[in-house]
């Protein structure tokens, strides 16, 4: 079964799908204080938002509590990279041509789409992402990856 969401044809099982991760990526780009984000920063912020409680960024994990949350670490990275391609093709994000590094920013079309997402999950995701953005702004992408890896090792 498929459903249509704002012109996107989507699978009925949205959990952990390309479409769900694309929406989360848009919400992240729309919620950050930075003009643009690297692909690494985008997937790191997404991972932190989904498992905010595990990293002391929020009071709950949006994907629930499990010993296996760290299993999504590597797969989430690839999924978000695929989302970037999808969002570029849909013209919802674009390359930040003012940056010397490869970074992405949300387009006006992407911002307009974000305004349509008002579920409890979306609102929680936005709130948590803004908190994360404030708390990690001074850290490099490498430091954030280390934080995730260290947290994953400490859980095992």
Number of C-alpha atoms within 10 A of each C-alpha: 6 11 13 10 9 8 7 11 11 16 15 11 12 13 11 13 14 19 21 16 22 21 18 25 23 24 24 25 26 23 19 20 13 11 13 22 23 17 18 17 17 24 24 19 26 24 20 22 30 21 24 23 17 21 16 12 20 20 12 17 21 18 14 10 12 10 9 11 17 20 10 12 17 9 11 18 18 12 18 23 17 14 24 24 14 16 20 16 11 13 14 21 24 19 18 17 11 9 13 7 11 13 19 21 21 26 19 12 12 21 17 13 15 21 10 10 13 11 9 9 12 17 13 16 22 21 14 27 27 18 17 21 18 11 11 14 12 9 9 11 18 10 12 17 15 12 13 18 13 11 14 17 10 8 11 8
